[in-house]
Amino acid sequence: MPKLFVTDIASAADLKAFVTDIRSEADLIVYETADEWAATESPIWCYTNIQGEADKTVCFVNSAFDADLIIFKTDVQSDAGWSNSAKSHLL
């Protein structure tokens, strides 16, 4: 968790996410992995091409105003975590 399926259709998504380049604006600092067994916590995301295997469907939007969740991507797994834990119910 979470294993995510990415869609381009916002209305088909469980979650709309905006990727920011400014860490302090993010609700969640996300570490992306290709290893589904490593995605054991909400800040560690793994993507699947099979929608039925996904925990959630996500659509990446172009505006923070359209997003349910603003994320910042990190390359360091230990940096991943919630900046705004009030939105943790989304995952």
N, CA, C and O of each residue as an XYZ file, in Angstrom:
364
protein
N       0.839     -1.164      0.000
C       0.000      0.000      0.000
C       0.875      1.215      0.000
O       1.766      1.300      0.846
N       0.691      2.159     -0.882
C      -0.266      2.042     -1.961
C       0.358      1.574     -3.283
O       1.450      1.982     -3.677
N      -0.387      0.714     -3.924
C      -0.068      0.335     -5.289
C      -1.067      1.108     -6.138
O      -2.277      0.968     -5.960
N      -0.569      1.913     -7.052
C      -1.410      2.853     -7.779
C      -1.495      2.552     -9.263
O      -0.528      2.116     -9.888
N      -2.668      2.794     -9.806
C      -2.893      2.755    -11.241
C      -3.065      4.202    -11.680
O      -3.847      4.939    -11.080
N      -2.348      4.619    -12.714
C      -2.392      6.003    -13.187
C      -3.354      6.101    -14.365
O      -3.291      5.312    -15.307
N      -4.247      7.090    -14.290
C      -5.179      7.367    -15.365
C      -5.068      8.831    -15.780
O      -4.652      9.683    -14.995
N      -5.444      9.106    -17.018
C      -5.475     10.491    -17.504
C      -6.856     11.108    -17.331
O      -7.047     12.288    -17.625
N      -7.811     10.331    -16.860
C      -9.196     10.782    -16.725
C      -9.461     11.106    -15.254
O      -9.589     10.204    -14.426
N      -9.541     12.384    -14.940
C      -9.688     12.825    -13.550
C     -10.947     12.263    -12.899
O     -10.921     11.911    -11.720
N     -12.035     12.174    -13.635
C     -13.288     11.684    -13.057
C     -13.245     10.189    -12.736
O     -14.067      9.696    -11.963
N     -12.296      9.471    -13.323
C     -12.152      8.031    -13.067
C     -11.189      7.750    -11.919
O     -11.014      6.595    -11.531
N     -10.571      8.777    -11.377
C      -9.547      8.610    -10.343
C     -10.137      8.680     -8.937
O     -11.094      9.410     -8.680
N      -9.540      7.905     -8.040
C      -9.878      7.998     -6.622
C      -9.195      9.213     -5.996
O      -9.657      9.763     -4.996
N      -8.088      9.611     -6.609
C      -7.239     10.659     -6.054
C      -6.639     11.484     -7.176
O      -6.120     10.941     -8.151
N      -6.712     12.804     -7.033
C      -6.057     13.701     -7.984
C      -4.840     14.297     -7.277
O      -4.959     14.884     -6.202
N      -3.673     14.140     -7.894
C      -2.429     14.578     -7.277
C      -1.714     15.589     -8.163
O      -1.710     15.476     -9.389
N      -1.117     16.565     -7.523
C      -0.288     17.555     -8.207
C       1.129     17.397     -7.680
O       1.342     17.310     -6.471
N       2.096     17.359     -8.588
C       3.502     17.231     -8.208
C       4.118     18.625     -8.183
O       4.146     19.323     -9.196
N       4.608     19.017     -7.015
C       5.235     20.315     -6.854
C       6.757     20.179     -6.806
O       7.283     19.136     -6.418
N       7.446     21.226     -7.197
C       8.903     21.268     -7.107
C       9.361     21.899     -5.793
O      10.556     21.940     -5.498
N       8.407     22.386     -5.012
C       8.714     23.072     -3.758
C       8.268     22.198     -2.587
O       7.074     22.045     -2.332
N       9.224     21.641     -1.895
C       8.953     20.678     -0.823
C       7.995     21.219      0.240
O       7.134     20.484      0.722
N       8.131     22.473      0.604
C       7.317     23.053      1.678
C       5.840     23.204      1.294
O       4.999     23.418      2.167
N       5.516     23.098      0.016
C       4.124     23.189     -0.437
C       3.415     21.831     -0.408
O       2.195     21.772     -0.556
N       4.151     20.760     -0.221
C       3.603     19.410     -0.351
C       2.860     18.954      0.899
O       3.229     19.276      2.028
N       1.793     18.188      0.649
C       1.090     17.498      1.729
C       1.806     16.198      2.072
O       1.790     15.740      3.215
N       2.441     15.610      1.043
C       3.076     14.310      1.194
C       4.377     14.274      0.404
O       4.416     14.673     -0.760
N       5.432     13.798      1.038
C       6.708     13.568      0.373
C       6.701     12.099     -0.051
O       6.606     11.209      0.794
N       6.800     11.844     -1.352
C       6.617     10.508     -1.909
C       7.938      9.951     -2.428
O       8.716     10.637     -3.091
N       8.158      8.680     -2.100
C       9.260      7.926     -2.675
C       8.642      6.894     -3.613
O       7.784      6.113     -3.199
N       9.070      6.887     -4.863
C       8.545      5.944     -5.851
C       9.478      4.754     -5.983
O      10.700      4.900     -6.005
N       8.873      3.565     -6.070
C       9.642      2.339     -6.202
C       8.994      1.435     -7.239
O       7.785      1.502     -7.461
N       9.783      0.605     -7.861
C       9.260     -0.403     -8.790
C       8.970     -1.710     -8.064
O       8.374     -2.620     -8.640
N       9.385     -1.809     -6.808
C       9.204     -3.011     -5.999
C       7.905     -2.912     -5.212
O       7.832     -2.178     -4.226
N       6.875     -3.647     -5.638
C       5.578     -3.557     -4.972
C       5.638     -3.997     -3.513
O       4.817     -3.557     -2.708
N       6.595     -4.859     -3.154
C       6.726     -5.317     -1.769
C       7.324     -4.239     -0.873
O       7.187     -4.306      0.348
N       7.982     -3.249     -1.464
C       8.550     -2.148     -0.689
C       7.512     -1.071     -0.381
O       7.707     -0.255      0.520
N       6.414     -1.070     -1.125
C       5.364     -0.058     -0.947
C       4.437     -0.475      0.194
O       3.287     -0.854     -0.022
N       4.963     -0.394      1.399
C       4.227     -0.845      2.575
C       3.583      0.295      3.350
O       2.758      0.054      4.232
N       3.943      1.518      3.037
C       3.420      2.687      3.743
C       2.918      3.701      2.727
O       3.338      3.679      1.570
N       2.024      4.590      3.148
C       1.415      5.540      2.214
C       2.400      6.485      1.525
O       2.095      6.920      0.414
N       3.555      6.835      2.092
C       4.488      7.696      1.366
C       5.339      6.956      0.325
O       6.098      7.587     -0.410
N       5.219      5.636      0.257
C       6.007      4.852     -0.707
C       5.060      4.338     -1.775
O       4.196      3.502     -1.508
N       5.230      4.844     -2.985
C       4.305      4.543     -4.072
C       4.924      3.595     -5.082
O       6.089      3.726     -5.459
N       4.119      2.644     -5.508
C       4.472      1.712     -6.566
C       3.336      1.751     -7.585
O       2.169      1.816     -7.201
N       3.656      1.712     -8.855
C       2.645      1.795     -9.901
C       2.445      0.438    -10.557
O       3.379     -0.353    -10.692
N       1.204      0.187    -10.962
C       0.861     -1.031    -11.671
C       0.139     -0.662    -12.964
O      -0.522      0.373    -13.043
N       0.269     -1.507    -13.961
C      -0.430     -1.305    -15.226
C      -1.786     -1.997    -15.244
O      -2.533     -1.881    -16.215
N      -2.104     -2.716    -14.173
C      -3.354     -3.468    -14.088
C      -4.236     -2.812    -13.021
O      -3.936     -2.872    -11.828
N      -5.314     -2.194    -13.465
C      -6.161     -1.431    -12.554
C      -6.729     -2.283    -11.424
O      -6.870     -1.801    -10.300
N      -7.053     -3.540    -11.705
C      -7.615     -4.421    -10.693
C      -6.653     -4.762     -9.567
O      -7.087     -5.167     -8.489
N      -5.359     -4.607     -9.795
C      -4.355     -4.866     -8.757
C      -4.093     -3.651     -7.874
O      -3.460     -3.767     -6.824
N      -4.576     -2.492     -8.297
C      -4.254     -1.236     -7.612
C      -5.097     -1.024     -6.360
O      -6.259     -1.425     -6.298
N      -4.484     -0.384     -5.358
C      -5.207      0.030     -4.164
C      -6.023      1.288     -4.452
O      -7.119      1.469     -3.924
N      -5.470      2.146     -5.293
C      -6.119      3.412     -5.666
C      -5.790      3.731     -7.118
O      -4.779      3.284     -7.661
N      -6.673      4.517     -7.732
C      -6.420      5.054     -9.070
C      -6.099      6.530     -8.899
O      -6.845      7.261     -8.248
N      -4.991      6.967     -9.484
C      -4.550      8.341     -9.338
C      -4.473      9.025    -10.698
O      -4.105      8.417    -11.703
N      -4.826     10.291    -10.698
C      -4.676     11.131    -11.888
C      -3.774     12.297    -11.493
O      -4.048     13.012    -10.529
N      -2.703     12.477    -12.246
C      -1.814     13.613    -11.995
C      -2.353     14.813    -12.757
O      -2.476     14.777    -13.981
N      -2.673     15.873    -12.028
C      -3.275     17.068    -12.611
C      -2.231     18.166    -12.744
O      -1.166     18.107    -12.129
N      -2.552     19.171    -13.555
C      -1.604     20.244    -13.869
C      -1.709     21.446    -12.949
O      -0.944     22.399    -13.097
N      -2.628     21.425    -12.014
C      -2.830     22.571    -11.136
C      -3.048     22.099     -9.700
O      -3.763     21.127     -9.459
N      -2.433     22.788     -8.761
C      -2.622     22.465     -7.346
C      -4.069     22.695     -6.920
O      -4.553     22.039     -5.997
N      -4.760     23.614     -7.580
C      -6.145     23.913     -7.244
C      -7.086     22.768     -7.602
O      -8.155     22.638     -7.006
N      -6.700     21.938     -8.568
C      -7.511     20.796     -8.987
C      -7.184     19.527     -8.208
O      -7.858     18.509     -8.366
N      -6.166     19.584     -7.380
C      -5.644     18.383     -6.713
C      -6.268     18.145     -5.347
O      -6.607     19.080     -4.622
N      -6.410     16.862     -5.016
C      -6.781     16.464     -3.658
C      -5.545     16.433     -2.768
O      -5.619     16.656     -1.560
N      -4.410     16.150     -3.396
C      -3.164     15.952     -2.666
C      -2.008     16.555     -3.451
O      -1.873     16.317     -4.651
N      -1.184     17.330     -2.776
C       0.008     17.907     -3.395
C       1.198     17.093     -2.905
O       1.416     16.939     -1.703
N       1.965     16.573     -3.868
C       3.097     15.721     -3.498
C       4.413     16.309     -3.996
O       4.462     17.076     -4.958
N       5.462     15.922     -3.308
C       6.827     16.225     -3.705
C       7.538     14.891     -3.788
O       7.444     14.087     -2.861
N       8.243     14.637     -4.869
C       8.931     13.355     -5.052
C      10.363     13.447     -4.548
O      11.079     14.401     -4.854
N      10.772     12.452     -3.776
C      12.125     12.379     -3.251
C      12.811     11.117     -3.751
O      12.156     10.124     -4.065
N      14.125     11.165     -3.821
C      14.922     10.009     -4.223
C      15.436      9.223     -3.016
O      16.095      8.195     -3.172
N      15.134      9.710     -1.821
C      15.614      9.093     -0.587
C      14.419      8.548      0.187
O      13.583      9.313      0.667
N      14.340      7.230      0.305
C      13.171      6.601      0.933
C      12.928      7.102      2.350
O      11.773      7.279      2.739
N      13.962      7.331      3.121
C      13.785      7.764      4.505
C      13.243      9.194      4.616
O      12.794      9.596      5.690
N      13.277      9.964      3.529
C      12.714     11.321      3.527
C      11.210     11.329      3.306
O      10.558     12.343      3.556
N      10.650     10.224      2.843
C       9.224     10.159      2.534
C       8.394     10.248      3.804
O       8.749      9.682      4.838
N       7.275     10.973      3.708
C       6.386     11.087      4.859
C       5.371     12.198      4.672
O       5.428     12.961      3.708
N       4.452     12.274      5.600
C       3.387     13.273      5.551
C       3.871     14.617      6.084
O       4.491     14.688      7.146
N       3.586     15.671      5.344
C       3.798     17.036      5.817
C       2.491     17.585      6.372
O       2.481     18.442      7.256
N       1.386     17.071      5.831
C       0.041     17.467      6.258
C      -0.735     16.188      6.544
O      -1.423     15.667      5.667
N      -0.628     15.689      7.755
C      -1.242     14.401      8.097
C      -2.760     14.452      8.101
O      -3.404     13.406      8.173
N      -3.352     15.642      8.028
C      -4.812     15.761      7.950
C      -5.352     15.144      6.658
O      -6.535     14.814      6.577
N      -4.505     14.990      5.663
C      -4.928     14.408      4.387
C      -4.572     12.926      4.272
O      -4.754     12.325      3.213
N      -4.075     12.348      5.332
C      -3.652     10.944      5.287
C      -4.811      9.982      5.007
O      -4.587      8.863      4.548
N      -6.025     10.404      5.276
C      -7.192      9.553      4.989
C      -7.397      9.314      3.490
O      -8.110      8.389      3.102
N      -6.781     10.135      2.656
C      -6.930      9.990      1.205
C      -6.267      8.715      0.689
O      -6.671      8.181     -0.345
N      -5.263      8.229      1.395
C      -4.583      6.998      0.995
C      -4.927      5.915      1.986
O      -4.464      4.783      1.849
